[in-house]
Amino acid sequence: MDARNPAHPTLDRKAVGAVVLGNALEFYDFTVYAFFAKAIGEAFFPASDASHSLLASLALFGVGYVMRPVGGALIGALADRAGRKPAMLVTIALMALGMLMLAACPGYAQIGGWAQVVVIAGRLIQGLALGGEVGPSTAYLLEAAPARHRGFVTSWQIASQGCAALFAGLLATALALAFGDAAMAGWGWRVMFLAGLAVVPVGLVIRSHLPETGGVAADPDAASSTRAVLGRLLREHGRLLGLTFVVVAASTVSNAVGTNMPVYAGATLGLSETAATAVPIALGLASVAFPLLGGYLADRYGRRPVMIWPRVLILLLAVPAFAWLLRDPSALAVYAVTFLLSALSSINAAAVIVGIPESLPRAVRSSGLAVVYALAVSVFGGSTNYVINWLIAATGDRMAPAYYLAAFSLLGTAAAWLLPETRGRDLDEGTGAATAGGRSGESHPPCPGRLQR
């Protein structure tokens, strides 16, 4: 950030890297757990029926989401009161602790029910941390970015998730080829979690040296207590929070369907373990480049169009794409569908992640995004994998993921249509009218199909 002119910061690439590192760790954990859900279930929730073990593992996956709203409220408000940096240090330390508890815990065969207690506690700690990570990190990227490139810089928050998913897919594939499916189910998944922990010391050191962009030091209107921050947020921005909750819920369901594709490929389509292992590579490839494209388009054309049109395409393509998978249950078809849906979802998510915090004043920006994101992800991120697998098992309809995805895409499109356009808005103007452009004297075309509000 440029100390001589804080209203027009210059981009600090080191700061961007430090911020996205923690978010990458979050999605790495998310991807690894989703992929190895079957193996984790067998280790901690053994059952005579393999489907019961898988469902128990997916339920454990959802347990962590219970604490996300709590983390979003407490850590998000901490970032608005004390600053973004201390909040981001807390989240990365807690994430590391939760991952270590899962990776190092002996299985049910060794310590019985205590294994389940430890991994549940670990998932709760992770949930607390992950619920608080998105608000401070996204607010920091937004506030540290040059005005004309806020969409692109903030989109790195989403792109970092793709980098993590891609790395997870490549590492899992390499380990599976080197040691075989049996080893991956027995102990390889633990190696995957331990590999993610290797970045934690680097993240802690770099984040500790970041310049501050929030809290009392940056905003004299910052509240002095968590209760005051959350009270102001709900009192002044309730309608906006409701709409953004639906938008984030649609994006969350899309992500969850994508990360469930390895399980879908193996358990539903009957592909081999090695073929299913490579699915996150397709997910990662789409999630690296396309969020950056979405951020660029959001800077060029506005936030709302980039929220709306990719979501419309997902709505139209979800059912035909899954129907093709069932007609041609090949590895290539699974990779293609995963890539297509993930690419569209990534473009959409880039606009969502910048448009929501831009709509909020600095004093409640972190807590606002953190609370909405945590609630939506808690309700739908933690349940989607379980629900779609349960629907398949209960109804026998292997198209269940497509119907679920299409329904939420319809809701997300409607909510995004009602949101304000924020491109070019002064970040210290709160929810007031957006300025004419990202620079003085610069004009932008209105959103397609509707005038900017």
N, C-alpha and C positions, 0 to 999 in steps of 0.2 A: 504494500500500500504506500502511496506517495504521501509522506508526512507534510509536504508543502501544500498539498491540495487534496485533503481527504475526501472531498465531494467527487473528485474524479481520480480514483485510484489507478495506479499502474499494476499490471498483473505480476504477481510473485509466483513463479512456477513451483518453487520449493514449497510454498505454503499450500498451493493446490494439491501437490503430491502428498503432503502430510495429512491433509484433511480427508482425501479420498481413500487413503490407506485403511483407515478404520472402517469405512463403509464397505470396502472390498473384503475385509475380514468377515464382516457380517454376512455378505452374500456367499462367500466361500463356505462358511459353516452351513448356511441354508442349503446350498447345492449338495455338499457332501452328505448331509443328513438325509436329504430327499432321495439321493441316489442309493445310499446304503441302508435305507429304512428296513429292508428285509433282514439284512445281516444284524443290525442293531436289535431288532425285535427278537431274533433267535438268541442273541447273547444275554439279553436282560429279561425277556418275556417269553420263555420257551413254552410251546404248546403242542399238543398232538396234531392239531389242525394248523397247517402253515398259514392259512388266511387269518386265523385268530392272532397269531404272532405278529403278522404284518399290521393288522389293524391296531394292536396294542402299541406297536412302535410309532404308528402315525398319530395315535392319541398322545404319546409322549412328545412327539414333534409339536403338537398343538398346545401342550402344557406351558411351554415357554412363552406363548402368546398371551397367557393370562396376565403376566406382569408387564407387558408392553405399555398399556395405558398408564400404569403407575410410573414407569420409567419416563414415558413421554411427558407426564405432568411435572414430576419432580425435577428431572434433569433438564427438561426444556425450560422450565421456569428458572432453574439455576443459571442457565446460559443467558436469560434475559436480565437477571439480577446482577450476577457476578462477572459475566463475560462468557464468550464462546469457548475460550481456551480451557479453563478449569473443567467445564462440562465435558469437553472432548477427551480430556485426560482420564476422567472418571470412567467414561464409557469403554474406552479401549482396555483399561485395566480389568474391569468387570467381565468384559467379553472373554479375555484371556483366561480368567479363573474358571468361567463356566465351561469353556472348551476343554481345559485340562481335566476337569472333573469327569467329563464324559469319556475322554480318550484314555485316561489312566485307571478308571474304575474296573475292578475285577468283575467278571460276569456272574450271572445267577448261579451257575454251577459251582462257583468258588465260595461266595458269601451269602447266597440265598437272597432273601428279601431286602437286605441292606443294599444290595446293588441297585435295586429299583429306587430306594430312598436317595442314594447319592446322585443318580443320574437325573432324577426329578428335581432335586435341589440345584443341580448344575444348570438344567434348562430354565429354571425360574430366575437364576442369576443372569443368564444370558438374555432372557426376555427383558429384565429390568434395564440392562445395558443397551440392548438393541432398540428398545422403545425410546431411549433418550438420545441415541446417536444421530438420527436423521435430522432433527430440528437444528441443533447447534452447528453441525457440519454444513448443512445446506445454507443456513443463514450466513455462515462465514464466507462460503464461496460467493454467494450473491453480493455481499457487502464489500468483498475484496476485489470484485471484478470491475473492469471498465464498463461504463453504462451501455455502450453500444454492443458489448459482447457478453452481457450477463447470461443470456440463454445458453450460449456455447460453453462458457466456463462452468456454469452450474450443472450443465448436462454431464460433466465429468463425474458427478456424483452417481449418475446412472451407469455411465460407461465403466466405472470402476467395478460395478457389479458384474458386467459382462467379462471384464478381464479376469475376475476371480472365478467365474463359472468356467471360462475357457481353460484357465490354469488347472482347475479341479478336474475337468474332463480329460485333459492331456495327461495329468499325473495319474489319474485312475486307470486310464487306458494303458499307460506304460507299465504300471505295477501289475495289472491284470495279465498283460502279455509276458511279463518277466516271471511272475510267480504262479499264475493260474487263478481260476475262479474260486477254487476251494480256499486258497490262502487269503484272497481278498475278503471272503465271507468270514474267515476265522480271525484274522488279525490285520489285514491290509487296511481296513477302514479306520483303525486306530492310527496308523501311520499317516493317513490323510489328514486327520485332525491335528496331529502333532506338527505336521508340515506347516499348517496355517499359523500355529503359535510362534513360528520362527520370526515372523515380521513384527511381533509385538514390541520387543525392545526398541527397534528402530522407530516405530510409530510413537512410542512414548517420548523418546529423546527429541524427535523433530517437532512434535506437537508442543512440547514444553517451551520452545523458542519462538512460537508464532506471535506476531503482533495482534493486539486485541481489536475487535470491531464492534463489540456489544457491551452490555452492562452499564453501570453508572458512569464509568469512565468515558463511554462513547455516547451515551444518551442520558441527559439529565432527567428525563421523564421515566426512567426505569424504576419499577416499584421496588420496595424494600423487603417484600415477603412473597413467598410462593402463593399464598392465598390471594394477595392483592393482584399479582400477575394474572392468575387464572380467573379471578373475578372480573377484571377488566376485559379479558379476552372473551368470556362468555357474554358479558353485558353488551359490549359494543360490536361484536362480530359474529353473532349467533347464526344469522342466515348464511353468511359466507362459509362458516364452518360446516353447516349442514350440506351445502352443495359440494364442497370439496371432499367431504366424507364419501359421498357417492362416487365421485370421480376417482378417488384413490382406491375405493373398494373394487371398481371395475379393473383398474390397473393391477391390483393385487391378485385378483382371480386369474387374470391373464398370466401373470408371473408364476402363480402356483400350478396352473395347468401345464405350463412349459417345464417347470422343474419336476413335475410328476411324469413326464414323458418316458424317462428310463423305466419306471415302475410299470407304466402302461405298456411299453414295448415288451417287457419281459413277462409280466403276469397276465396281461390281457391278449397281446398279439402273439405271445409264445416265441419271441426272438431269443437268441442265446445271450448269456450274461455278458460276453465280450462285445457283442453288437450293441446291447443296451448301454454298456459302459461308455460308448462313444457319443451317445446322444447329447450330453452336456457340451461337447465340442461345438455342435451346431448351435446350441443355445448361446454359448459364449461368443462365437463368431458374430452372430446377429446382434448380440448385446454390447459389443465393443464399438462397432462403427456407427450403427444406426442411432444411438442416443446422441452422438455428436452431430449427426445429420439433423436430428430433431431440434437440437439446440441452435444450430445454424439457421434452420427454417423459422424457428420461433423468433430469432433476432431479425430475420428478414421480413416475415409476413405477419408476425404477431403470435401471441400464445394460444388464443382460442382456436384458430383454424387447425393448428397442429395438435390440439387436444381432440378435435372433433373428427377430422377426416380419417386418420388411421383407425380410430375406434369404429367408425362406420364400416370400414373395410373388414375388420375382424368380425363384426356382426354378420356381414354378408358371406364371409369365406369359412367360418368355423365349421358349419355343418357339412358343406361339400368336402372340406379338407379331411375331416375324420371319416366320412363315407369312403373316400379314396383309400385311406389307411386300411379299412376293413376289407375292401376289395383286393388290395395289393399289400398285404402285411409284410413288407420287406424293410430291411434296414434303410435303404435309400429313401423310401417313401417317408419313413419316420423322421429322418434327418431333414428332408425337404419341408415337411409340415412344421416341424419344430422351428426351423430357420425362418420360414415365412411369418408365422404368428409372432415369433419373438422379435423380428425386425419391426413389424408394425407396432407392437406393444412398446418397443423401445423408443420409437419416434414419438409416440404419444406421451410416454412417461417423462421425456425430457421437457416437454412443454408444461406438464403438470408440476414438476418439481421446481420450476422457476416461477410459474404463474401464481402458485399459492402463497409463497412467502412475499412476493412482490405486492400482493394485495393487503398485506398487514404492516402496521407501523413497526419500527425497530424495537420498541419496548415490549411487544408481544409476538414478535416474528418467530423466534425459535420455539416458544411454547405452543403457538398456534399450529405450526406445521407438525411439531412433535406429537401433540395430542390427537390431531386428526389422523395422521399417518398411523400412529400406534393403535388407535381404536379400530381403524379400518383393517389394518394388518392383523390385529388380534382376533377380530371376528371372522375375517374371511381368509387370511393367510394361513391361520392355524387350522381352519376347518375344511378348506377346499379339497386338499388331497384326501382327507378322510371321507368327505361327503361323496366325491365322485367315485372313489373305489367302493364305498358302501352301496351307492346307487347301482353300480355295475353288478355287484354281488347280489343285491336284493331283487333287481328287476331283470337281470340278464341282458340288459340293453347296453351294448358296448359304445353306443353313441352318447352316453350320459355326459362325458366331459364337454362335447360340442354344444349340447343344449344349455348346459350351465354357463359356459363361456359366452354364448350368444345372448342369453338373458341379461347378464351383467353388462355386456357391451351396449345393449339398448339403453339401460339405465344410465350408464356413464356418458353416453352421447347426449342424452337429454339434460343431464346436470351440467355438462361442459357448455352447452348452448346458453345456459343462464348465467354463466360466470362473466365478470367484467374483463375487458382487455387491459393488460397492464404493461405492455411494451412501452418503454420510454418514460415510465413513471418515476418521479423523484422518490427515492427510497425513504426519505424522511417526511413524505407527504401523507403517509398512512394510506387510507382507502379513498382519498380524494381523487378527482378526475386525473386521468393520465395526461401528461404533456403531449405535445404534438409529435415528439420524436425523441430518439435517444440522445440527440445533440441539439443545441440551440439552433433553431431555424431549419431543422430537418423534418420533413414530413414523411408520413407513411401511408400506404393505401389501407382502406378499411378492411375488416375481416370479410371474406367471401360470404355472400348471402345475407349479411346483416351489418348494420352500422356499428362501429365501435361505441362502447358506452363509457 
